[in-house]
Amino acid sequence: MIGYIFAFSYPFNLGYPVSTYGENAFILAQDVVVVILIFFLADKKERWHPALFVAVMVVLLALMAAFVSGFVGMATITAAQAACVPIFTLSKFPQIVANFRSGSTGQLALVTYLLNFVGSVMRVFTTLKELGPDVVLLTGYGSAALLNGTILAQIIIYNYLGATKRATPAAATKKPRTKKNVKTN
């Protein structure tokens, strides 16, 4: 959620059009709802103490207020936005590596990643058109497009072009079971 606070506050404070950051406000709101649902629907043993939960939510709200109100300087906001790029980028790597290792994308939906990829590419072009070369935003949107494109390519290759699951080294050296090498008692 902190990443979306930064992603919202950077273009907001620069006075960019709402079209360049509006979705971050909705994603942030969705994340808050999900966290609240997780808190209330979790088993009592796994739940945070209510006071801790409220404290975390208040800190996040205060952080949002500080970043949007101008209390935090633009240099800090820019640094926070720049810090989001590796965070959001690194969040996709475990999925890409898991897909590669298993030779499968499991239940990942083609339509979802197609829309993610197209949306990321469109975001790059709309940012260039509306804002010009804002390096901080373009780096984030460009890396998102690249990584979403990578996962999309994996879905197409593994699920639609017939690439099969790669054999693991242990499976490749194992002899197939035949009557000759199976002992019978």
C-alpha positions as CSV (number, residue, x, y, z in Angstrom):
1,M,0.0,0.0,0.0
2,I,2.9,2.3,0.7
3,G,4.0,2.0,-2.9
4,Y,0.6,3.1,-4.2
5,I,0.7,6.1,-1.8
6,F,4.0,7.1,-3.4
7,A,2.7,6.4,-6.9
8,F,-0.4,8.5,-6.3
9,S,1.4,11.4,-4.6
10,Y,4.2,12.0,-7.1
11,P,2.0,13.0,-10.1
12,F,-0.5,14.6,-7.8
13,N,2.0,17.0,-6.3
14,L,3.4,17.8,-9.8
15,G,0.0,18.9,-10.9
16,Y,-0.3,16.2,-13.6
17,P,-3.7,15.4,-15.0
18,V,-5.8,12.9,-13.0
19,S,-5.5,10.5,-15.9
20,T,-1.9,10.0,-15.1
21,Y,-2.4,8.8,-11.5
22,G,-6.1,8.3,-10.8
23,E,-6.0,4.5,-11.0
24,N,-3.5,4.5,-8.2
25,A,-6.1,6.0,-5.9
26,F,-8.5,3.2,-6.8
27,I,-5.9,0.5,-6.4
28,L,-4.9,1.9,-3.0
29,A,-8.6,1.9,-1.9
30,Q,-8.9,-1.7,-3.1
31,D,-5.8,-2.7,-1.1
32,V,-7.2,-1.1,2.0
33,V,-10.5,-3.0,1.6
34,V,-8.6,-6.2,1.0
35,V,-6.5,-5.7,4.1
36,I,-9.6,-4.9,6.2
37,L,-11.3,-8.1,4.9
38,I,-8.3,-10.2,5.6
39,F,-8.2,-8.8,9.1
40,F,-11.9,-9.4,9.8
41,L,-12.1,-12.8,8.1
42,A,-8.8,-14.3,9.4
43,D,-8.9,-16.9,12.2
44,K,-8.8,-15.3,15.6
45,K,-5.4,-17.0,16.2
46,E,-3.9,-15.4,13.1
47,R,-5.4,-12.0,13.5
48,W,-3.4,-9.0,14.5
49,H,-4.4,-7.3,17.7
50,P,-7.1,-4.8,16.8
51,A,-5.1,-1.9,18.3
52,L,-2.1,-2.8,16.1
53,F,-4.3,-3.0,13.1
54,V,-5.9,0.4,13.7
55,A,-2.4,1.9,14.4
56,V,-1.1,0.6,11.1
57,M,-4.1,2.0,9.2
58,V,-3.7,5.4,11.0
59,V,0.0,5.5,10.1
60,L,-0.8,4.8,6.4
61,L,-3.5,7.5,6.4
62,A,-1.0,9.9,8.0
63,L,1.6,9.0,5.4
64,M,-0.9,9.6,2.6
65,A,-1.9,13.0,4.2
66,A,1.7,14.1,4.6
67,F,2.6,13.2,1.0
68,V,-0.5,14.7,-0.6
69,S,-0.7,17.9,1.5
70,G,2.7,19.2,0.6
71,F,4.1,18.6,4.1
72,V,6.8,16.3,2.5
73,G,9.1,18.0,0.0
74,M,9.1,17.2,-3.6
75,A,12.6,15.8,-3.5
76,T,11.5,13.2,-0.9
77,I,8.4,12.4,-2.9
78,T,10.4,11.9,-6.1
79,A,12.8,9.6,-4.2
80,A,9.9,7.7,-2.9
81,Q,8.4,7.3,-6.4
82,A,11.8,6.2,-7.7
83,A,12.0,3.6,-4.9
84,C,8.7,2.1,-6.1
85,V,10.3,1.1,-9.4
86,P,12.5,-1.6,-8.0
87,I,9.8,-2.7,-5.5
88,F,7.2,-3.1,-8.2
89,T,9.7,-4.7,-10.6
90,L,11.0,-7.2,-8.1
91,S,7.5,-8.2,-7.2
92,K,7.1,-9.8,-10.6
93,F,10.4,-11.8,-10.6
94,P,9.2,-14.7,-8.4
95,Q,6.3,-15.4,-10.8
96,I,8.6,-15.2,-13.9
97,V,11.2,-17.5,-12.3
98,A,8.5,-20.0,-11.0
99,N,7.0,-20.1,-14.5
100,F,10.4,-20.8,-16.1
101,R,11.4,-23.4,-13.5
102,S,8.1,-25.3,-13.8
103,G,7.8,-24.9,-17.6
104,S,4.2,-23.9,-17.0
105,T,2.2,-20.8,-16.0
106,G,-0.4,-22.8,-14.1
107,Q,-3.7,-21.0,-13.8
108,L,-2.5,-17.6,-15.0
109,A,-5.0,-16.1,-17.4
110,L,-4.0,-15.0,-20.9
111,V,-6.6,-12.3,-21.0
112,T,-5.5,-10.8,-17.6
113,Y,-1.9,-10.6,-18.6
114,L,-2.7,-9.4,-22.1
115,L,-4.7,-6.6,-20.6
116,N,-1.9,-5.9,-18.1
117,F,0.7,-5.7,-20.9
118,V,-1.5,-3.6,-23.2
119,G,-2.3,-1.3,-20.3
120,S,1.3,-0.9,-19.4
121,V,2.4,-0.1,-22.9
122,M,-0.5,2.4,-23.3
123,R,0.6,4.0,-20.0
124,V,4.1,4.5,-21.5
125,F,2.6,6.2,-24.6
126,T,0.0,8.3,-22.7
127,T,2.7,9.5,-20.3
128,L,4.9,10.5,-23.2
129,K,2.0,12.3,-24.8
130,E,0.6,14.0,-21.8
131,L,3.7,14.7,-19.7
132,G,6.7,14.4,-21.9
133,P,9.8,12.5,-20.8
134,D,9.2,12.1,-17.1
135,V,12.0,9.6,-16.5
136,V,10.8,8.5,-13.1
137,L,7.3,7.6,-14.3
138,L,8.5,6.2,-17.6
139,T,11.0,3.9,-15.9
140,G,8.3,2.4,-13.8
141,Y,5.8,2.0,-16.6
142,G,8.4,0.7,-19.0
143,S,9.6,-1.9,-16.6
144,A,6.0,-2.9,-15.9
145,A,5.4,-3.3,-19.6
146,L,8.5,-5.4,-20.0
147,L,7.7,-7.7,-17.1
148,N,4.0,-8.1,-18.0
149,G,5.1,-8.8,-21.6
150,T,7.5,-11.5,-20.2
151,I,4.7,-13.2,-18.3
152,L,2.4,-12.9,-21.3
153,A,5.0,-14.5,-23.5
154,Q,5.4,-17.3,-21.0
155,I,1.7,-18.0,-21.0
156,I,1.6,-18.1,-24.8
157,I,4.7,-20.3,-25.1
158,Y,3.8,-22.8,-22.3
159,N,0.0,-22.9,-22.9
160,Y,-0.6,-22.2,-26.5
161,L,2.5,-23.1,-28.5
162,G,2.9,-26.5,-27.1
163,A,6.1,-26.1,-25.0
164,T,6.1,-28.9,-22.5
165,K,7.3,-29.0,-19.0
166,R,11.1,-29.2,-18.8
167,A,12.5,-32.4,-17.3
168,T,14.3,-31.9,-14.0
169,P,17.8,-33.3,-13.8
170,A,16.7,-36.1,-11.4
171,A,13.9,-37.1,-13.7
172,A,16.2,-37.1,-16.8
173,T,18.6,-39.6,-15.2
174,K,16.0,-42.0,-13.9
175,K,15.5,-45.2,-15.9
176,P,12.0,-45.9,-17.0
177,R,10.4,-48.9,-15.3
178,T,10.4,-52.0,-17.5
179,K,10.1,-55.7,-16.8
180,K,13.9,-56.1,-17.1
181,N,14.8,-53.6,-14.4
182,V,11.9,-54.1,-11.9
183,K,12.6,-56.8,-9.4
184,T,9.9,-59.2,-8.6
185,N,9.7,-61.4,-5.5
